[in-house]
Amino acid sequence: MNRLPNLQSLSPDQLRTLGATLIRDVQQEDEQLQRVELENRQLKHEMAILKRQCKTDPPLPIEN
């Protein structure tokens, strides 16, 4: 894990760079989370459709 920098010892430019890096990292994590949540919703929807089909369609005969 990265060590936390001593903010008191950073110059204004270093603080701006750190702030920009942190904002970029949070935005990337937020985008990843949104993609995962969208995929989760899509899979839940697909599962609901498949469950509905299983309830309404007769079972297929099993061939030996």
NORUR-V841705 format. One record per residue. N is the residue number from 1. RES is the residue in one small letter. PSI is psi in radians with two decimals (none if undefined). NEAR is the number of other C-alpha atoms within 8 Angstrom. Layout:
# NORUR-V841705
{{N;RES;PSI;NEAR} {N;RES;PSI;NEAR}}
This chain:
# NORUR-V841705
{{1;m;2.53;2} {2;n;2.47;3} {3;r;2.55;4} {4;l;2.33;4} {5;p;2.65;4} {6;n;1.83;6} {7;l;-0.49;6} {8;q;-0.47;4} {9;s;-0.07;5} {10;l;2.55;9} {11;s;2.89;6} {12;p;-0.69;6} {13;d;-0.71;7} {14;q;-0.66;8} {15;l;-0.71;10} {16;r;-0.73;8} {17;t;-0.78;8} {18;l;-0.79;8} {19;g;-0.77;8} {20;a;-0.70;8} {21;t;-0.77;8} {22;l;-0.73;8} {23;i;-0.78;8} {24;r;-0.76;8} {25;d;-0.75;8} {26;v;-0.71;8} {27;q;-0.72;8} {28;q;-0.73;8} {29;e;-0.66;8} {30;d;-0.74;8} {31;e;-0.73;8} {32;q;-0.76;8} {33;l;-0.73;8} {34;q;-0.68;8} {35;r;-0.75;8} {36;v;-0.73;8} {37;e;-0.68;8} {38;l;-0.79;8} {39;e;-0.69;8} {40;n;-0.79;8} {41;r;-0.71;8} {42;q;-0.73;8} {43;l;-0.68;8} {44;k;-0.72;8} {45;h;-0.78;8} {46;e;-0.70;8} {47;m;-0.70;8} {48;a;-0.72;8} {49;i;-0.79;8} {50;l;-0.69;8} {51;k;-0.70;8} {52;r;-0.72;8} {53;q;-0.68;8} {54;c;-0.57;9} {55;k;-0.55;7} {56;t;-0.47;6} {57;d;2.45;6} {58;p;2.63;6} {59;p;2.58;5} {60;l;2.51;4} {61;p;2.53;4} {62;i;2.20;4} {63;e;2.37;3} {64;n;none;2}}
